[in-house]
Amino acid sequence: SDRNLREFVENKGVQDISIGTITEDLFEEYRFFLKKRGLKASTVNSNLCWLSRLMFRAVSKRIIRCNPFENAKFEKEEKKIRFLQKSDVMKLMAMKMNDKEAELARLMFVFSCFTGLAISDMENLEYKHIQTAADGQMYIRKERQKTKVEFIVPLHTIAEAIISHCRKEQERSEEHLTVKEKDDHLVFHRNCSRSVMDTKLSIVGKACGIRQRLSFHMARHTFGTMSLSAGIPIESIAKMMGHASISSTQVYAQVTDKKISEDMDRLIAKQSAKEKETSEREACESSDIVTCKMEEPA
């Protein structure tokens, strides 16, 4: 950071800059200088933060009255999300674990892939949150633990089956509970810490032969990308995922668009290779015919 700043000052054709003359314009100039060097957004921000901290130190030492960069805008970092392909989700659905905690981790992950629930929302999901519409469609209506924004998500048959399985397991081990108590009971019963569940989920992923390290938030991202790929409107996905604004959901649109572009590139490359192979084969066949004709006796 110090080296970049020195080079920036030298690039301006001066040896030093008086701290009292520094304005927000200098911040923008420095940002442009760093971007021209091809640095990543996170690296640019790291350098800008370092410069801003220098200004705050100057304020604390009463060298300047206020930080000129206090309201300056930093680089927008590209948000990369991790999600699973359908084939990997299918592997998880097929693999039943003997270990109790690992099996619960697997069920919760698959449930999140088909509902978009975050781990904290699954931990607090009660049977009373599961309702049935007039047409018989079951759905979850609940507030997100993180944002307190209400979300409504229709239940996929796989999610319904997981809830039914959990209810039967609990009824088998908790027959003493009343019907009312059962209605208020948690759907997912875990008797270990979340960190243990994270470890168990990692074991599940390895057992299924999935290369990526699994996390419960990855399941939520998987729901978002699968829903968008299935043609569900982004506004509906935002409501189902309990996003406070649609901008949070836009990231899935970017990922889906990028994947479509990559798939198209692969398809074009495959088609080009096929056409080249056909062309070469036809050229060889044509050459053979010419050779045969030349060898024919007069």
Secondary structure, 3 states (H helix, E strand, C coil): CHHHHHHHHHHCCCCCCCHHHCCHHHHHHHHHHHHHCCCCHHHHHHHHHHHHHHHHHHHHCCCCCCCCCCCCCCCCCCCCCCCCCHHHHHHHHHCCCCCHHHHHHHHHHHHHHHHCCCHHHHHCCEHHHEEECCCCCEEEEEECCCCCCEEEEECCHHHHHHHHHHHHHHHHHCCCCCHHHHHCCECCCCCCCHHHHHHHHHHHHHHCCCCCCCCHHHHHHHHHHHHHHCCCCHHHHHHHHCCCCHHHCHHHHHHHHHHHHHHHHHHHHHHHHHHHHHHHHHHHHHHHHHHHHHHCCC
